[in-house]
Amino acid sequence: MGVNGTPVRKLQEVDDLAGLSRGERIDLLRSRMAGLGGAVELGQEQVWDATQVVEVPADLARILPGGGLARRIVTEVADCPALVVELIAHTTAAGGHVGVVGWPELSLAGVVESGRLDRVIAVPDPGVDPLGITAVLVEGLDLVVARWPAPVELSPVRARPLLGKLRGGVAALVLVGASVTAPSMRIDAAVTTFRGIGTGTGRIRGVDIDVRVTAKGQRPASGTVTVGQRAGLRAV
Amino acid sequence: MRVAALWFPDWPIQAARLEDEDLPATLAVAEQHRIRVCSAAARNGGVRRGMRVRQAQAVCPELTVIDADPDRDGRMFESIAAGLDDVASSIEVLRPGLIIVDAGAAGRFHGSEDAAVEKLIDAASRRGVDATVGVADEIATALLAARTGGGGVVPAGGSTGFLAAHPVGVLAAETSLHCEATVVESFAQLGVHTLGDLAALPATAVSTRFGAGGLRCHRIARAVADRRVAPELPTTDLSVAVTPEDPIDRVDAAAFAARQLAATLHDRLRAAGLSCLRLRVLAELADGTRLERIWRTREALDESATADRVRWQLDGWLTSGGAGAITSLILDPLETAAPESAGALWRSDGSTGDDARARRVISRVQSSLGTDAVLQPRLVGGRGVAERIDFVPYGEQRDAPATGSWPGRIPGPLPARLGGGPTHPAARVRLIDARAEDVTVTAEALLSSLPYALGWGRHRYRVAAWAGPWPVDGAWWGTDPQRVARLQVVGQSDDETHPRAWLLVWVGGVGRWRVEATYG
């Protein structure tokens, strides 16, 4: 202890290390750094943390790393409104807030059945700076869907302010029709099957969406997301 | 419970006389060419309520007729009601000319019921004002007692005996009793002449034959205990208004006025210890029209939030064109509540924090794009897909949409893309059968033939499956009836591996198919 009560590092501790082997010395110093609050992460870095995701339908959660849409990173999603509506419905049902930027043709009627419409806001016409509007929304919402009518490649210079805000917020960002260099995750989706409809009979009761997920550091995975009635066993 | 009723007979006549003392004694108040109220002198001359004015003038040529003015009745009554307030603590004005007082409470205060009633009569007496008092156990009985023979006191427990001799017609004479005239009339026609006769009938018999209206009369006749005297609660008018010397026609001037007005409003609210949850912004324009909009927030509006909302609103009105210069601006806090900051201190689940954070960013987007650019979808119901969702500016309050079951609506899963999609914005859709003839919807809401192929812009699809048509015959009562029919179609192109599906809508008036929405 110093004169005014401030702890002063004891110099002889440095000498203690001299008697140890190299491995023991490293362990000792690491444990001290942990005590100082500057912990060194041991082992492999955990990229996909299960608590840091936005909930998605169970079919999709099975093939996504972490079991959901990761927060604070960009996910590119193919122009498949059926899948996006499912994502919105699930996020709002779990209590999240969703923003949809620049997609006036997206019909939110499907959200009503399993989600909550009062947690959705839409900015159909984001004006001249859709990236800026998206950057504001990612700071406070849980899921932001931004869509460009024509495919566009966002240069790193344009995307950087948005990505900075995204890392500071809590939202998962879904880009539809725009691509950034080296996205963390990409979901390709296409509707493949319409179930329940015949030639003049029945109605569309179920829709199958084939999904292929390409995530950084993960093996590509594919699966099927079913909306409505599932494929059942049929008597032949 | 004892209730005293003070009745001022023919109050519109008395009010008119109080305002203008030169009016003659033979006086009547008319509304829509019929006599509403007449003075005693006119009644002696043969005038009755409900007569045509011409008929009344014919039977009583010296009759002076004035127009009904509910404002005058209320205005003149206000001073009398205020005088009664000094004597009794809880008085309720049923209508101008009729007051009920909690006689039990007043009696305990003044020593006895008689003393209290005497003080009430003293307080109500003015030159040229007539009043009668009735005291009874129930409100309805007290009203009838006041109207019968110059008033009277019905002893406690004697209501049924007092009412028994009254004819049923008295129920319809007083509007504050809320008895339907037609029901009372049918009682008389069926031989139930007095309230005693009515009270002798079983309640179920009355209720099954005359419904709620009959039951109400029956309860009065049996002197069933009713509600208590409900005095008006004191309210303070917190609204603030500004009328600038020069009408506001510029956005920056509007912003300045908004800021100033918001500060005044919040000074008032702070003094009253309240926070505002629902705000009405009201503007009067130079051409006399009034514009108003109601804002509702889940958390209390602070000063800058109020100023922002008013500024956006004025901005919208001024820049939308058509709306002229604003001559006067009023902020009216419709709903206020005591601030509840104590709960937030101990809340740790973070759920409200998420809400607050979301609202904050949404209002930031609103301030950069304008309030009308940030929309909140809501379900309004409908049979199609596009018509089910309506968008309102975030934070604005609209009337709740009518709820209904919408039989015959398109069931889920719903198509998620409205219109034909980005590559086919306005492409025409043709549905043909195997003989290459157009498939239409007949008047019986059936397809004219089996669809075989679908042409959509340059693309050709073979129809793999279809369902429908489901007809909707909408707005047939109006001038613009819409006969549409919806059809689900799954098509397979030779160039693509996966089928596509559309929700087509047949527009009857035009006679062609349109893509309402696309699946997938």
Chai-1 contact restraints between the chains, C-beta under 6 A:
chainA,res_idxA,chainB,res_idxB,connection_type,confidence,min_distance_angstrom,max_distance_angstrom,comment,restraint_id
A,P81,B,A416,contact,1.0,0.0,6.0,A-B,restraint_1
A,P81,B,R417,contact,1.0,0.0,6.0,A-B,restraint_2
A,A82,B,A416,contact,1.0,0.0,6.0,A-B,restraint_3
A,A82,B,G520,contact,1.0,0.0,6.0,A-B,restraint_4
A,V85,B,A416,contact,1.0,0.0,6.0,A-B,restraint_5
A,H97,B,A358,contact,1.0,0.0,6.0,A-B,restraint_6
A,E105,B,R417,contact,1.0,0.0,6.0,A-B,restraint_7
A,E105,B,L418,contact,1.0,0.0,6.0,A-B,restraint_8
A,E105,B,G419,contact,1.0,0.0,6.0,A-B,restraint_9
A,S107,B,V385,contact,1.0,0.0,6.0,A-B,restraint_10
A,S107,B,A416,contact,1.0,0.0,6.0,A-B,restraint_11
A,S107,B,L418,contact,1.0,0.0,6.0,A-B,restraint_12
A,S107,B,A517,contact,1.0,0.0,6.0,A-B,restraint_13
A,L108,B,P377,contact,1.0,0.0,6.0,A-B,restraint_14
A,L108,B,I389,contact,1.0,0.0,6.0,A-B,restraint_15
A,A109,B,V385,contact,1.0,0.0,6.0,A-B,restraint_16
A,A109,B,R388,contact,1.0,0.0,6.0,A-B,restraint_17
A,A109,B,I389,contact,1.0,0.0,6.0,A-B,restraint_18
A,A109,B,L414,contact,1.0,0.0,6.0,A-B,restraint_19
A,G110,B,L414,contact,1.0,0.0,6.0,A-B,restraint_20
A,G110,B,A416,contact,1.0,0.0,6.0,A-B,restraint_21
A,V112,B,L379,contact,1.0,0.0,6.0,A-B,restraint_22
A,E113,B,G412,contact,1.0,0.0,6.0,A-B,restraint_23
A,L117,B,P377,contact,1.0,0.0,6.0,A-B,restraint_24
A,L117,B,L379,contact,1.0,0.0,6.0,A-B,restraint_25
A,V120,B,P377,contact,1.0,0.0,6.0,A-B,restraint_26
A,I121,B,I362,contact,1.0,0.0,6.0,A-B,restraint_27
A,I121,B,V374,contact,1.0,0.0,6.0,A-B,restraint_28
A,I121,B,Q376,contact,1.0,0.0,6.0,A-B,restraint_29
A,I121,B,Y394,contact,1.0,0.0,6.0,A-B,restraint_30
A,A122,B,L375,contact,1.0,0.0,6.0,A-B,restraint_31
A,V123,B,V374,contact,1.0,0.0,6.0,A-B,restraint_32
A,G127,B,L369,contact,1.0,0.0,6.0,A-B,restraint_33
A,I133,B,V365,contact,1.0,0.0,6.0,A-B,restraint_34
A,V136,B,V361,contact,1.0,0.0,6.0,A-B,restraint_35
A,V136,B,R364,contact,1.0,0.0,6.0,A-B,restraint_36
A,V136,B,V365,contact,1.0,0.0,6.0,A-B,restraint_37
A,L137,B,V361,contact,1.0,0.0,6.0,A-B,restraint_38
A,E139,B,V361,contact,1.0,0.0,6.0,A-B,restraint_39
A,G140,B,R357,contact,1.0,0.0,6.0,A-B,restraint_40
A,G140,B,A358,contact,1.0,0.0,6.0,A-B,restraint_41
A,G140,B,R360,contact,1.0,0.0,6.0,A-B,restraint_42
A,G140,B,V361,contact,1.0,0.0,6.0,A-B,restraint_43
A,L141,B,A358,contact,1.0,0.0,6.0,A-B,restraint_44
A,P149,B,P422,contact,1.0,0.0,6.0,A-B,restraint_45
A,A190,B,H498,contact,1.0,0.0,6.0,A-B,restraint_46
A,V191,B,G520,contact,1.0,0.0,6.0,A-B,restraint_47
A,T192,B,H498,contact,1.0,0.0,6.0,A-B,restraint_48
A,F194,B,V490,contact,1.0,0.0,6.0,A-B,restraint_49
A,F194,B,A501,contact,1.0,0.0,6.0,A-B,restraint_50
A,I197,B,A465,contact,1.0,0.0,6.0,A-B,restraint_51
A,I197,B,A467,contact,1.0,0.0,6.0,A-B,restraint_52
A,I197,B,V490,contact,1.0,0.0,6.0,A-B,restraint_53
A,G198,B,A465,contact,1.0,0.0,6.0,A-B,restraint_54
A,T199,B,A465,contact,1.0,0.0,6.0,A-B,restraint_55
A,G200,B,W466,contact,1.0,0.0,6.0,A-B,restraint_56
A,G202,B,A467,contact,1.0,0.0,6.0,A-B,restraint_57
A,R203,B,A467,contact,1.0,0.0,6.0,A-B,restraint_58
A,I204,B,Q488,contact,1.0,0.0,6.0,A-B,restraint_59
A,V207,B,P413,contact,1.0,0.0,6.0,A-B,restraint_60
A,V227,B,P413,contact,1.0,0.0,6.0,A-B,restraint_61
A,G228,B,P413,contact,1.0,0.0,6.0,A-B,restraint_62
